[in-house]
Amino acid sequence: MHRAVLDELGARGEVDWTSAIVDAASVRAKRGDR
């Protein structure tokens, strides 16, 4: 759904792609003590 909204706004020229923020995290899971 997010992609569809961005595609529609982009087609209307209502998205400013001159800047973007990327947020991602990668965290190794710990094993629980048994």
All heavy atoms as TSV, in Angstrom:
chain	resi	resn	atom	element	x	y	z
A	1	MET	N	N	0.821	-1.180	0.000
A	1	MET	CA	C	0.000	0.000	0.000
A	1	MET	C	C	0.878	1.262	0.000
A	1	MET	O	O	0.570	2.215	-0.693
A	1	MET	CB	C	-0.911	-0.009	1.216
A	1	MET	CG	C	-1.802	1.177	1.262
A	1	MET	SD	S	-3.351	0.708	1.984
A	1	MET	CE	C	-4.165	2.238	2.031
A	2	HIS	N	N	1.944	1.225	0.792
A	2	HIS	CA	C	2.863	2.362	0.853
A	2	HIS	C	C	3.408	2.687	-0.528
A	2	HIS	O	O	3.469	3.843	-0.938
A	2	HIS	CB	C	3.985	2.041	1.833
A	2	HIS	CG	C	4.885	3.189	2.109
A	2	HIS	ND1	N	6.221	3.148	1.826
A	2	HIS	CD2	C	4.638	4.417	2.637
A	2	HIS	CE1	C	6.770	4.298	2.162
A	2	HIS	NE2	N	5.848	5.086	2.654
A	3	ARG	N	N	3.793	1.650	-1.249
A	3	ARG	CA	C	4.343	1.840	-2.597
A	3	ARG	C	C	3.302	2.443	-3.537
A	3	ARG	O	O	3.603	3.310	-4.349
A	3	ARG	CB	C	4.854	0.502	-3.132
A	3	ARG	CG	C	5.385	0.538	-4.544
A	3	ARG	CD	C	6.623	1.415	-4.617
A	3	ARG	NE	N	7.071	1.607	-5.951
A	3	ARG	CZ	C	8.057	0.943	-6.518
A	3	ARG	NH1	N	8.704	0.026	-5.834
A	3	ARG	NH2	N	8.411	1.184	-7.741
A	4	ALA	N	N	2.052	2.002	-3.422
A	4	ALA	CA	C	0.991	2.520	-4.283
A	4	ALA	C	C	0.768	4.009	-4.038
A	4	ALA	O	O	0.574	4.782	-4.984
A	4	ALA	CB	C	-0.302	1.740	-4.051
A	5	VAL	N	N	0.802	4.423	-2.776
A	5	VAL	CA	C	0.634	5.843	-2.444
A	5	VAL	C	C	1.793	6.656	-3.005
A	5	VAL	O	O	1.592	7.712	-3.613
A	5	VAL	CB	C	0.499	6.046	-0.916
A	5	VAL	CG1	C	0.544	7.520	-0.556
A	5	VAL	CG2	C	-0.772	5.407	-0.404
A	6	LEU	N	N	3.012	6.167	-2.825
A	6	LEU	CA	C	4.174	6.889	-3.364
A	6	LEU	C	C	4.132	6.977	-4.881
A	6	LEU	O	O	4.466	8.005	-5.465
A	6	LEU	CB	C	5.471	6.219	-2.913
A	6	LEU	CG	C	5.832	6.403	-1.449
A	6	LEU	CD1	C	7.106	5.624	-1.133
A	6	LEU	CD2	C	6.003	7.865	-1.091
A	7	ASP	N	N	3.706	5.895	-5.531
A	7	ASP	CA	C	3.597	5.915	-6.996
A	7	ASP	C	C	2.576	6.950	-7.449
A	7	ASP	O	O	2.813	7.693	-8.400
A	7	ASP	CB	C	3.207	4.534	-7.525
A	7	ASP	CG	C	4.350	3.543	-7.467
A	7	ASP	OD1	O	5.506	3.963	-7.281
A	7	ASP	OD2	O	4.072	2.332	-7.606
A	8	GLU	N	N	1.436	7.008	-6.767
A	8	GLU	CA	C	0.395	7.972	-7.135
A	8	GLU	C	C	0.860	9.406	-6.917
A	8	GLU	O	O	0.689	10.270	-7.774
A	8	GLU	CB	C	-0.875	7.699	-6.336
A	8	GLU	CG	C	-2.011	8.653	-6.611
A	8	GLU	CD	C	-2.547	8.582	-8.035
A	8	GLU	OE1	O	-2.456	7.499	-8.663
A	8	GLU	OE2	O	-3.062	9.603	-8.533
A	9	LEU	N	N	1.461	9.672	-5.768
A	9	LEU	CA	C	1.965	11.019	-5.489
A	9	LEU	C	C	3.073	11.406	-6.454
A	9	LEU	O	O	3.154	12.550	-6.898
A	9	LEU	CB	C	2.447	11.118	-4.041
A	9	LEU	CG	C	1.357	11.035	-2.975
A	9	LEU	CD1	C	1.992	11.003	-1.593
A	9	LEU	CD2	C	0.375	12.179	-3.098
A	10	GLY	N	N	3.934	10.452	-6.779
A	10	GLY	CA	C	5.005	10.716	-7.734
A	10	GLY	C	C	4.458	11.049	-9.112
A	10	GLY	O	O	4.963	11.941	-9.797
A	11	ALA	N	N	3.406	10.353	-9.529
A	11	ALA	CA	C	2.791	10.613	-10.834
A	11	ALA	C	C	2.189	12.018	-10.880
A	11	ALA	O	O	2.166	12.654	-11.932
A	11	ALA	CB	C	1.726	9.565	-11.122
A	12	ARG	N	N	1.729	12.503	-9.737
A	12	ARG	CA	C	1.149	13.851	-9.662
A	12	ARG	C	C	2.217	14.930	-9.486
A	12	ARG	O	O	1.918	16.118	-9.476
A	12	ARG	CB	C	0.204	13.952	-8.467
A	12	ARG	CG	C	-1.009	13.089	-8.555
A	12	ARG	CD	C	-1.854	13.337	-7.336
A	12	ARG	NE	N	-2.892	12.352	-7.194
A	12	ARG	CZ	C	-3.750	12.319	-6.187
A	12	ARG	NH1	N	-3.666	13.222	-5.222
A	12	ARG	NH2	N	-4.665	11.405	-6.119
A	13	GLY	N	N	3.466	14.515	-9.278
A	13	GLY	CA	C	4.540	15.471	-9.057
A	13	GLY	C	C	4.521	16.049	-7.653
A	13	GLY	O	O	5.034	17.123	-7.404
A	14	GLU	N	N	3.918	15.320	-6.704
A	14	GLU	CA	C	3.776	15.813	-5.337
A	14	GLU	C	C	4.800	15.220	-4.364
A	14	GLU	O	O	4.670	15.395	-3.161
A	14	GLU	CB	C	2.357	15.529	-4.836
A	14	GLU	CG	C	1.299	16.271	-5.628
A	14	GLU	CD	C	-0.108	16.010	-5.141
A	14	GLU	OE1	O	-0.270	15.474	-4.038
A	14	GLU	OE2	O	-1.046	16.339	-5.883
A	15	VAL	N	N	5.795	14.528	-4.905
A	15	VAL	CA	C	6.841	13.962	-4.054
A	15	VAL	C	C	8.156	14.642	-4.407
A	15	VAL	O	O	8.527	14.725	-5.576
A	15	VAL	CB	C	6.968	12.430	-4.248
A	15	VAL	CG1	C	8.102	11.878	-3.412
A	15	VAL	CG2	C	5.668	11.742	-3.884
A	16	ASP	N	N	8.838	15.140	-3.402
A	16	ASP	CA	C	10.141	15.771	-3.607
A	16	ASP	C	C	11.217	14.730	-3.321
A	16	ASP	O	O	11.463	14.380	-2.170
A	16	ASP	CB	C	10.280	16.966	-2.659
A	16	ASP	CG	C	11.625	17.666	-2.794
A	16	ASP	OD1	O	12.408	17.286	-3.690
A	16	ASP	OD2	O	11.893	18.574	-1.996
A	17	TRP	N	N	11.840	14.222	-4.374
A	17	TRP	CA	C	12.836	13.161	-4.222
A	17	TRP	C	C	14.249	13.715	-4.081
A	17	TRP	O	O	15.216	12.980	-4.208
A	17	TRP	CB	C	12.776	12.218	-5.419
A	17	TRP	CG	C	11.506	11.437	-5.505
A	17	TRP	CD1	C	10.501	11.617	-6.397
A	17	TRP	CD2	C	11.096	10.353	-4.662
A	17	TRP	NE1	N	9.499	10.718	-6.168
A	17	TRP	CE2	C	9.831	9.931	-5.120
A	17	TRP	CE3	C	11.667	9.704	-3.569
A	17	TRP	CZ2	C	9.140	8.883	-4.518
A	17	TRP	CZ3	C	10.966	8.660	-2.964
A	17	TRP	CH2	C	9.724	8.258	-3.440
A	18	THR	N	N	14.396	15.020	-3.804
A	18	THR	CA	C	15.739	15.589	-3.689
A	18	THR	C	C	16.425	15.161	-2.404
A	18	THR	O	O	17.631	15.305	-2.268
A	18	THR	CB	C	15.706	17.119	-3.773
A	18	THR	OG1	O	14.883	17.645	-2.732
A	18	THR	CG2	C	15.168	17.586	-5.120
A	19	SER	N	N	15.672	14.680	-1.435
A	19	SER	CA	C	16.292	14.162	-0.220
A	19	SER	C	C	15.482	12.967	0.267
A	19	SER	O	O	14.292	12.848	-0.007
A	19	SER	CB	C	16.337	15.226	0.877
A	19	SER	OG	O	15.033	15.617	1.242
A	20	ALA	N	N	16.157	12.077	0.957
A	20	ALA	CA	C	15.497	10.878	1.469
A	20	ALA	C	C	16.191	10.442	2.747
A	20	ALA	O	O	17.358	10.721	2.960
A	20	ALA	CB	C	15.540	9.760	0.444
A	21	ILE	N	N	15.458	9.747	3.570
A	21	ILE	CA	C	16.002	9.199	4.806
A	21	ILE	C	C	15.816	7.682	4.765
A	21	ILE	O	O	14.727	7.196	4.475
A	21	ILE	CB	C	15.280	9.772	6.040
A	21	ILE	CG1	C	15.503	11.273	6.120
A	21	ILE	CG2	C	15.746	9.085	7.305
A	21	ILE	CD1	C	14.676	11.955	7.191
A	22	VAL	N	N	16.879	6.979	5.056
A	22	VAL	CA	C	16.820	5.526	5.106
A	22	VAL	C	C	17.064	5.110	6.545
A	22	VAL	O	O	18.033	5.536	7.165
A	22	VAL	CB	C	17.877	4.891	4.178
A	22	VAL	CG1	C	17.875	3.395	4.314
A	22	VAL	CG2	C	17.646	5.328	2.752
A	23	ASP	N	N	16.172	4.305	7.068
A	23	ASP	CA	C	16.296	3.855	8.448
A	23	ASP	C	C	16.274	2.336	8.462
A	23	ASP	O	O	15.298	1.726	8.063
A	23	ASP	CB	C	15.148	4.413	9.288
A	23	ASP	CG	C	15.256	4.033	10.755
A	23	ASP	OD1	O	16.326	3.574	11.179
A	23	ASP	OD2	O	14.266	4.198	11.475
A	24	ALA	N	N	17.358	1.748	8.895
A	24	ALA	CA	C	17.425	0.294	8.960
A	24	ALA	C	C	18.290	-0.090	10.154
A	24	ALA	O	O	19.204	0.622	10.518
A	24	ALA	CB	C	18.022	-0.271	7.676
A	25	ALA	N	N	17.961	-1.194	10.736
A	25	ALA	CA	C	18.749	-1.676	11.868
A	25	ALA	C	C	18.944	-3.179	11.727
A	25	ALA	O	O	18.070	-3.892	11.268
A	25	ALA	CB	C	18.044	-1.362	13.178
A	26	SER	N	N	20.104	-3.621	12.124
A	26	SER	CA	C	20.394	-5.044	12.117
A	26	SER	C	C	20.994	-5.386	13.472
A	26	SER	O	O	22.041	-4.859	13.846
A	26	SER	CB	C	21.380	-5.382	11.001
A	26	SER	OG	O	21.687	-6.763	11.031
A	27	VAL	N	N	20.313	-6.229	14.206
A	27	VAL	CA	C	20.764	-6.585	15.546
A	27	VAL	C	C	20.747	-8.104	15.660
A	27	VAL	O	O	19.766	-8.752	15.343
A	27	VAL	CB	C	19.821	-5.966	16.626
A	27	VAL	CG1	C	20.271	-6.386	18.002
A	27	VAL	CG2	C	19.772	-4.464	16.482
A	28	ARG	N	N	21.860	-8.647	16.125
A	28	ARG	CA	C	21.947	-10.096	16.305
A	28	ARG	C	C	21.144	-10.491	17.552
A	28	ARG	O	O	21.281	-9.888	18.606
A	28	ARG	CB	C	23.396	-10.509	16.483
A	28	ARG	CG	C	23.576	-12.020	16.583
A	28	ARG	CD	C	25.021	-12.351	16.692
A	28	ARG	NE	N	25.654	-11.989	15.429
A	28	ARG	CZ	C	26.396	-12.827	14.720
A	28	ARG	NH1	N	26.633	-14.020	15.154
A	28	ARG	NH2	N	26.930	-12.438	13.593
A	29	ALA	N	N	20.314	-11.480	17.388
A	29	ALA	CA	C	19.514	-11.966	18.514
A	29	ALA	C	C	20.388	-12.789	19.463
A	29	ALA	O	O	21.287	-13.506	19.018
A	29	ALA	CB	C	18.355	-12.804	18.014
A	30	LYS	N	N	20.139	-12.660	20.733
A	30	LYS	CA	C	20.861	-13.462	21.722
A	30	LYS	C	C	20.090	-14.737	22.021
A	30	LYS	O	O	18.862	-14.744	22.014
A	30	LYS	CB	C	21.013	-12.679	23.023
A	30	LYS	CG	C	21.981	-11.533	22.932
A	30	LYS	CD	C	22.174	-10.920	24.291
A	30	LYS	CE	C	23.242	-9.839	24.274
A	30	LYS	NZ	N	23.495	-9.308	25.607
A	31	ARG	N	N	20.831	-15.781	22.290
A	31	ARG	CA	C	20.185	-17.019	22.698
A	31	ARG	C	C	19.817	-16.935	24.161
A	31	ARG	O	O	20.575	-16.401	24.977
A	31	ARG	CB	C	21.129	-18.199	22.528
A	31	ARG	CG	C	21.327	-18.602	21.108
A	31	ARG	CD	C	22.154	-19.836	21.065
A	31	ARG	NE	N	21.810	-20.565	19.872
A	31	ARG	CZ	C	22.255	-21.759	19.600
A	31	ARG	NH1	N	23.075	-22.367	20.427
A	31	ARG	NH2	N	21.910	-22.362	18.492
A	32	GLY	N	N	18.674	-17.452	24.501
A	32	GLY	CA	C	18.268	-17.462	25.905
A	32	GLY	C	C	19.016	-18.525	26.690
A	32	GLY	O	O	19.451	-19.533	26.146
A	33	ASP	N	N	19.232	-18.289	27.969
A	33	ASP	CA	C	19.884	-19.278	28.822
A	33	ASP	C	C	18.922	-20.430	29.078
A	33	ASP	O	O	17.751	-20.228	29.309
A	33	ASP	CB	C	20.295	-18.650	30.157
A	33	ASP	CG	C	21.428	-17.645	29.970
A	33	ASP	OD1	O	22.199	-17.816	29.014
A	33	ASP	OD2	O	21.513	-16.705	30.787
A	34	ARG	N	N	19.454	-21.633	29.081
A	34	ARG	CA	C	18.611	-22.804	29.304
A	34	ARG	C	C	18.956	-23.455	30.592
A	34	ARG	O	O	19.959	-23.471	31.123
A	34	ARG	CB	C	18.786	-23.816	28.177
A	34	ARG	CG	C	18.236	-23.260	26.902
A	34	ARG	CD	C	18.312	-24.293	25.836
A	34	ARG	NE	N	17.887	-23.667	24.589
A	34	ARG	CZ	C	17.799	-24.304	23.469
A	34	ARG	NH1	N	18.085	-25.561	23.395
A	34	ARG	NH2	N	17.424	-23.693	22.395
